[in-house]
Amino acid sequence: MSSFLCTKLSYRASADTLNLFLHRNDSSTVKLRTLSDSMTQIGSEISCELTAITNGVLKENGFDASTGMVCENVILSKDITTPRLSGKNTNENQAVQEAIDEINQFREEEIPFRAEELDIEKYPADCVYISIDDIGVKRQKDTRVPGSIRESRYVENTVAHIQHAGRSYVITAIGMRNVFKSVLAFLLMNNLLTNELVFFTDGARNIKNNLEEVFSFHPYIAILDWYHLKKKCQELLSMAMCGKEKRNAVLKELQSVLWIGNVDEALAYLKTLPPSAVRDQKRLDELASYLERKRKNITCYAVREKIELRNSSNPVEKANDILVAQRQKHNGMAWSPNGSGALAAIQMLYQNHEADLWFCQKQLRLSMSSESSDTLCA
């Protein structure tokens, strides 16, 4: 009960509630500091167990536990490196092509791709969809020796949302690479590397780098979330264009061609903008450079929407909110890395329906049980 309360209420409110429930009003009352230290200890134990399981699974399967990368001179089995896609009687390319043809009937700028040219998962029902993102909370001020390096102003929790066959699992830790390693271990434990992998990201460079390093042994699709693509275009155009009206007109046209994944047309359009309409050419060049860098991860969002595939990393955004933001980003709160990570780890237990297993047996299931049906998908 105390751990659940602490994931929902402040430590002070949790202590007051516990004392009221337990009818304690003397020297035996639950103290705020004692409660806080206890939650930090519980959360640290959960994180340590997750790390221990992760390292064990990685070593057992030929991966370096410290980096998550394939060990030197190790040859991985095909069950780990190759999705099992053969022998399935489906007409995915035909369905994609029909979607393209139907969309083109109502668009001025037609989708310039054939179905086989689009990097779209062949068997969505069997795909593993993975979204990973960071969420920062205000960091407590530490005493600092003069001349020492100043600490970051934020504690960064990384959260991963894994979805497969209508069920989900969330993983959180302090450190992007730690989460990537745990995601890999989870996929290995649950025999999910025999499926297609689709990653959704907000385009952050550290996510891209970790993804390329940890999953270099396995084919995957990486998609830039549509919301973040739109947001980046809007931000840079707001600084580049002269006035709101010109910005909105350019943004509308740009979104129209990016929605069908036509990066070449988007770049060509930016070059046609008259100098009189541009306030800051450097920002416009920055946008063009951004689109060029993200080209590989910009998909045909229109077709994906038409055939009812995800375009968004919304599940991990919601997981960020549930695991971290709702409890830790209010009323000017500030956190130590241990305190923030501990509360997020405890909330992870409840979200994955593993609290009973942990508090009774000190174990993590690390699997999508029948209880963990996905409530975070959008």
C-alpha positions in Angstrom: 0.0 0.0 0.0 2.7 2.5 0.9 4.6 2.0 -2.4 1.4 2.5 -4.4 0.5 5.7 -2.4 4.0 7.1 -3.0 3.6 6.8 -6.8 0.5 8.9 -6.7 0.9 11.3 -3.8 3.8 13.4 -2.4 5.8 11.7 0.4 4.2 14.1 2.9 0.7 13.3 1.8 1.5 9.6 1.7 2.8 9.7 5.3 -0.2 11.5 6.5 -2.6 9.0 4.7 -0.7 6.0 6.1 -0.8 7.5 9.7 -4.5 8.1 9.3 -5.2 4.6 8.0 -3.0 3.0 10.7 -4.4 5.2 13.5 -0.9 6.4 14.4 -0.6 9.8 16.1 2.3 9.3 18.5 6.0 8.4 18.3 5.2 5.4 16.1 4.0 7.5 13.2 5.4 6.9 9.8 8.0 9.6 9.1 8.3 11.4 5.8 12.1 10.8 5.6 11.7 7.2 6.5 9.1 6.7 3.8 11.2 8.5 1.2 14.3 6.4 2.0 12.3 3.2 2.0 10.9 4.0 -1.5 14.4 4.8 -2.8 15.6 1.5 -1.5 12.7 -0.5 -3.0 13.1 1.3 -6.4 16.9 0.7 -6.4 16.3 -3.0 -5.7 13.9 -3.2 -8.7 16.4 -1.4 -10.9 19.3 -3.7 -9.8 17.2 -6.8 -10.5 16.3 -5.5 -13.9 20.0 -4.8 -14.6 21.0 -8.3 -13.3 18.4 -10.0 -15.5 19.4 -7.9 -18.5 23.1 -8.6 -18.1 22.5 -12.4 -17.6 20.3 -12.7 -20.7 22.8 -10.6 -22.9 25.8 -12.7 -21.8 23.9 -16.0 -22.4 23.1 -15.0 -26.0 26.5 -13.6 -27.0 26.1 -9.9 -26.3 28.4 -7.7 -24.2 26.6 -6.9 -21.0 28.3 -3.5 -20.7 27.5 -2.2 -24.2 24.6 -4.4 -25.4 26.5 -5.0 -28.6 27.4 -8.4 -30.1 30.6 -9.8 -28.6 33.6 -10.0 -30.8 34.0 -13.4 -32.7 30.4 -14.4 -31.8 28.1 -15.7 -34.5 24.5 -15.2 -33.6 21.9 -17.8 -34.5 19.4 -17.0 -37.3 16.6 -17.1 -34.7 18.1 -13.9 -33.3 19.2 -12.2 -36.4 16.5 -13.0 -38.9 12.7 -12.5 -38.7 10.6 -15.5 -39.8 8.6 -14.1 -42.6 8.6 -17.0 -45.1 5.6 -19.3 -45.6 3.0 -16.7 -44.9 0.3 -16.3 -47.5 -0.5 -12.6 -47.5 -1.0 -9.8 -50.1 0.5 -6.9 -48.2 2.1 -5.2 -51.2 -1.2 -5.4 -53.1 -3.0 -3.8 -50.1 -0.4 -1.0 -49.9 -0.6 -0.4 -53.7 -4.4 -0.2 -53.5 -4.0 2.4 -50.7 -1.6 4.4 -52.8 -3.9 4.3 -55.8 -6.9 5.4 -53.8 -5.1 8.2 -52.1 -3.8 9.5 -55.4 -7.3 9.9 -56.8 -7.9 12.7 -54.3 -4.5 14.4 -54.2 -3.0 17.1 -56.4 0.5 15.8 -55.6 0.5 12.1 -56.1 2.5 9.6 -54.0 5.6 9.0 -56.2 6.3 5.5 -54.9 5.2 2.0 -55.7 4.3 -0.4 -52.9 7.6 -2.3 -53.1 9.5 0.9 -52.7 8.0 1.8 -49.3 9.6 0.5 -46.1 6.4 -0.7 -44.5 6.2 -3.8 -42.3 4.9 -6.8 -44.1 3.0 -8.5 -41.3 1.7 -5.8 -38.9 -0.2 -8.3 -36.7 3.1 -10.0 -35.8 5.3 -6.9 -35.5 6.9 -5.7 -32.4 6.4 -1.9 -32.1 8.9 -0.2 -29.8 8.9 3.5 -28.8 11.7 5.0 -26.7 12.0 8.5 -25.3 13.6 10.6 -22.5 11.7 12.6 -19.9 13.5 15.1 -17.7 12.6 16.3 -14.2 14.1 19.1 -12.3 17.3 18.0 -10.4 18.0 18.8 -6.8 20.8 21.3 -6.2 23.9 19.6 -4.8 26.6 21.2 -2.7 29.4 21.9 -5.2 33.1 22.3 -4.6 34.4 25.5 -6.2 36.0 24.6 -9.5 34.1 21.3 -10.0 31.9 20.5 -13.0 28.4 21.7 -12.6 25.8 18.9 -12.7 23.0 18.8 -15.3 19.8 20.8 -14.3 17.7 17.8 -15.0 17.4 14.1 -14.2 16.7 12.2 -17.4 14.6 9.0 -17.1 14.4 6.9 -20.3 11.2 5.0 -21.0 10.5 2.3 -23.5 7.1 1.0 -24.6 7.0 -2.4 -26.3 3.9 -3.5 -28.0 3.1 -6.9 -29.6 -0.1 -8.7 -30.4 -2.3 -6.2 -28.5 -0.2 -6.4 -25.3 2.5 -4.2 -24.0 5.3 -3.8 -21.5 7.1 -0.7 -20.3 10.8 -0.4 -19.2 12.4 2.5 -17.5 15.9 3.4 -16.2 18.3 6.2 -15.8 20.5 6.1 -18.9 19.5 5.6 -22.6 21.9 2.7 -23.2 20.6 0.9 -20.1 17.1 1.0 -21.5 18.2 -0.2 -24.9 20.0 -3.1 -23.3 16.9 -4.1 -21.3 14.7 -3.8 -24.4 17.1 -6.2 -26.2 17.1 -8.6 -23.3 13.3 -8.5 -23.1 13.1 -9.3 -26.9 15.5 -12.2 -26.4 13.6 -13.6 -23.3 10.3 -13.5 -25.1 11.6 -14.9 -28.5 10.4 -11.7 -30.2 13.4 -11.2 -32.5 11.8 -13.7 -34.9 9.4 -10.9 -35.7 9.7 -7.6 -37.6 10.8 -4.7 -35.4 9.4 -1.2 -35.9 10.9 1.7 -33.8 9.2 5.1 -33.4 11.4 8.0 -32.3 11.2 11.8 -32.0 14.4 12.1 -34.1 16.8 12.6 -31.1 20.4 11.8 -32.1 21.1 9.8 -29.0 18.2 7.5 -29.7 19.4 7.1 -33.3 22.9 6.3 -32.2 21.9 3.7 -29.6 19.5 2.1 -32.0 22.1 1.7 -34.7 24.7 0.3 -32.3 22.6 -2.1 -30.2 20.4 -3.4 -33.1 22.9 -3.5 -35.8 22.6 -7.3 -36.0 18.9 -7.3 -36.8 16.8 -5.6 -39.6 14.4 -3.0 -38.3 12.3 -0.1 -39.5 12.8 3.3 -37.7 10.0 5.9 -38.2 10.2 9.6 -37.3 7.0 10.3 -35.4 4.7 12.6 -37.4 3.9 14.9 -34.6 7.6 15.7 -34.0 8.3 16.1 -37.7 5.5 18.7 -37.9 6.6 20.4 -34.7 10.2 20.8 -36.0 9.1 22.2 -39.3 6.8 24.7 -37.5 9.5 25.8 -35.1 12.1 26.4 -37.8 9.7 28.1 -40.2 8.5 30.4 -37.4 12.1 31.7 -37.2 12.8 31.6 -40.9 9.7 33.2 -42.5 8.5 36.8 -42.5 5.3 36.9 -40.6 2.7 34.3 -39.4 0.7 34.2 -42.7 3.7 33.3 -44.8 4.8 30.8 -42.2 1.4 29.1 -42.2 1.2 29.0 -46.0 4.7 27.4 -46.3 4.0 25.0 -43.5 0.8 23.8 -45.1 2.5 23.1 -48.4 5.5 21.5 -46.7 3.3 19.2 -44.5 1.3 18.2 -47.6 4.4 16.7 -49.4 6.0 15.3 -46.2 2.7 13.5 -45.3 3.3 11.3 -48.4 7.0 11.0 -47.6 8.2 13.0 -50.5 11.4 14.5 -49.0 12.8 15.5 -52.5 9.7 17.6 -53.2 9.9 19.2 -49.8 13.5 20.2 -50.3 12.8 21.5 -53.8 9.9 23.5 -52.5 12.0 25.2 -49.8 14.5 26.3 -52.6 11.7 28.1 -54.5 10.8 30.4 -51.6 11.5 34.0 -52.6 14.1 35.9 -50.6 11.6 38.6 -49.8 9.5 36.1 -47.8 12.5 34.8 -45.8 13.6 36.5 -42.7 16.4 34.1 -41.6 18.0 32.0 -44.4 20.1 30.1 -41.9 17.0 28.7 -40.2 15.6 27.7 -43.6 18.9 25.9 -44.4 18.8 24.3 -41.0 15.3 22.9 -41.8 16.6 21.6 -45.2 19.5 19.9 -43.4 17.2 18.4 -40.9 14.9 16.9 -43.6 18.0 15.5 -45.4 19.3 13.9 -42.2 15.9 12.4 -41.3 15.1 11.3 -44.9 15.6 7.6 -44.1 13.1 7.8 -41.2 10.4 9.8 -42.9 7.9 7.4 -44.2 4.7 7.7 -46.3 2.4 8.6 -43.4 -0.6 8.8 -45.7 -0.4 5.2 -46.7 0.3 4.0 -43.1 -2.8 5.9 -41.9 -4.9 4.4 -44.8 -4.0 0.8 -44.0 -4.4 1.6 -40.2 -0.8 1.4 -39.1 0.8 3.6 -36.4 2.4 6.9 -37.3 3.0 8.0 -33.8 5.1 7.4 -30.7 2.1 8.3 -28.5 2.3 5.1 -26.4 5.7 6.1 -25.0 4.6 9.7 -24.4 1.7 8.3 -22.4 4.1 6.0 -20.5 6.3 8.9 -19.7 3.3 10.7 -18.2 2.3 7.7 -16.1 5.7 6.5 -15.0 7.3 9.9 -14.3 5.5 13.2 -15.1 2.3 12.7 -13.1 4.2 12.2 -9.9 7.4 14.1 -10.5 6.7 17.3 -12.5 4.4 19.3 -10.2 4.7 22.1 -7.6 8.3 22.8 -8.2 9.5 19.4 -7.2 13.2 18.6 -7.6 14.8 15.1 -7.5 18.0 13.2 -7.1 18.8 10.6 -9.8 18.3 7.8 -7.3 15.0 9.2 -6.0 13.6 9.9 -9.4 14.6 6.6 -10.9 13.4 4.7 -7.9 9.8 6.1 -8.1 9.7 5.5 -11.8 10.8 1.8 -11.3 8.1 1.3 -8.7 5.5 2.7 -11.0 6.8 0.4 -13.7 5.9 -2.6 -11.5 2.3 -1.5 -11.2 2.0 -0.6 -14.9 3.3 -4.1 -15.9 1.1 -5.9 -13.2 4.2 -7.2 -11.5 3.8 -5.6 -8.1 2.4 -8.8 -6.4 5.2 -10.9 -7.9 7.8 -8.5 -6.7 6.6 -7.9 -3.2 5.9 -11.6 -2.6 8.9 -13.2 -4.4 11.3 -10.3 -5.3 11.0 -11.3 -9.0 10.3 -9.6 -12.3 8.4 -11.5 -14.9 9.7 -9.4 -17.9 7.0 -10.8 -20.2 3.7 -9.6 -21.6 1.2 -11.4 -19.4 -2.5 -11.7 -20.2 -3.1 -8.9 -17.7 -0.8 -6.4 -19.4 -3.1 -5.7 -22.4 -2.1 -2.5 -24.0 -3.9 0.6 -22.6 -1.3 3.0 -23.9 -1.7 2.6 -27.7 -3.0 5.4 -29.9 
